[in-house]
């Protein structure tokens, strides 16, 4: 499997299209979601994804989500002030 090598090209294109750094986040996330979803059938065909690995993934995500609790809301205050100081 190749990595998401097109990310740099997409970022340069979107910056040249006039998007600010914060506006790049949405299209970038959707782009990588689409690329990674397109790789799922190939990963399954290579037996990199199996029903057992999906069960393990669900268990690990649930455990991680339970551990985090409300810590995300506390850390978002610092990131908001940092984001507003970014150059456009």
C-alpha positions as CSV (number, residue, x, y, z in Angstrom):
1,X,0.0,0.0,0.0
2,X,1.2,3.5,-0.8
3,X,0.9,6.3,1.6
4,X,-1.2,9.4,1.0
5,X,1.4,10.9,-1.2
6,X,-1.1,13.2,-3.0
7,X,-1.6,15.2,0.2
8,X,1.2,17.7,-0.5
9,X,-0.1,18.3,-4.1
10,X,-3.7,18.8,-2.8
11,X,-2.5,21.2,-0.2
12,X,-0.5,23.3,-2.7
13,X,-3.6,23.4,-5.0
14,X,-5.9,24.5,-2.2
15,X,-3.5,27.2,-1.0
16,X,-3.2,28.5,-4.5
17,X,-7.0,28.5,-4.8
18,X,-7.0,31.0,-1.9
19,X,-8.0,28.9,1.1
20,X,-6.6,29.9,4.5
21,X,-4.9,27.4,6.7
22,X,-8.0,26.8,8.7
23,X,-10.1,26.4,5.6
24,X,-7.8,23.6,4.4
25,X,-8.8,21.4,7.3
26,X,-12.2,20.4,6.0
27,X,-11.3,19.6,2.4
28,X,-8.1,17.8,3.6
29,X,-10.1,15.6,5.9
30,X,-12.6,14.7,3.3
31,X,-9.8,14.0,0.7
32,X,-8.0,11.6,3.1
33,X,-11.3,9.9,4.1
34,X,-12.0,9.2,0.4
35,X,-8.5,8.0,-0.3
36,X,-8.5,5.7,2.7
37,X,-12.0,4.3,2.0
38,X,-10.8,3.6,-1.6
39,X,-8.0,1.5,-0.1
40,X,-10.3,-0.7,2.0
41,X,-11.2,-3.3,-0.6
42,X,-7.5,-3.7,-1.5
43,X,-6.5,-4.1,2.1
44,X,-9.3,-6.7,2.6
45,X,-8.1,-8.5,-0.5
46,X,-4.6,-8.7,0.9
47,X,-6.0,-10.0,4.3
48,X,-4.8,-6.9,6.0
49,X,-8.4,-6.4,7.3
50,X,-10.3,-9.3,8.7
51,X,-13.4,-9.6,10.8
52,X,-11.2,-10.3,13.8
53,X,-9.2,-7.2,13.2
54,X,-12.4,-5.1,12.9
55,X,-13.6,-6.4,16.3
56,X,-10.2,-5.5,17.8
57,X,-10.4,-2.0,16.3
58,X,-13.9,-1.4,17.7
59,X,-12.7,-2.6,21.2
60,X,-9.7,-0.3,21.1
61,X,-11.6,2.7,19.9
62,X,-14.2,2.2,22.6
63,X,-11.5,1.9,25.3
64,X,-9.7,4.9,24.0
65,X,-12.9,7.0,23.9
66,X,-13.8,6.0,27.4
67,X,-10.4,7.0,28.7
68,X,-10.4,10.4,27.1
69,X,-13.7,11.5,28.7
70,X,-14.1,15.3,28.6
71,X,-10.4,16.1,28.1
72,X,-11.0,17.4,24.6
73,X,-13.2,20.3,25.6
74,X,-10.5,21.5,28.1
75,X,-7.7,21.5,25.5
76,X,-9.8,23.2,22.8
77,X,-9.6,26.6,24.6
78,X,-5.9,26.8,24.0
79,X,-6.1,25.8,20.4
80,X,-8.7,28.5,19.7
81,X,-6.4,31.2,20.7
82,X,-3.6,29.6,18.8
83,X,-5.7,29.3,15.7
84,X,-6.8,32.9,15.7
85,X,-3.1,34.1,15.6
86,X,-2.3,32.1,12.4
87,X,-1.6,34.3,9.4
88,X,-4.1,34.2,6.6
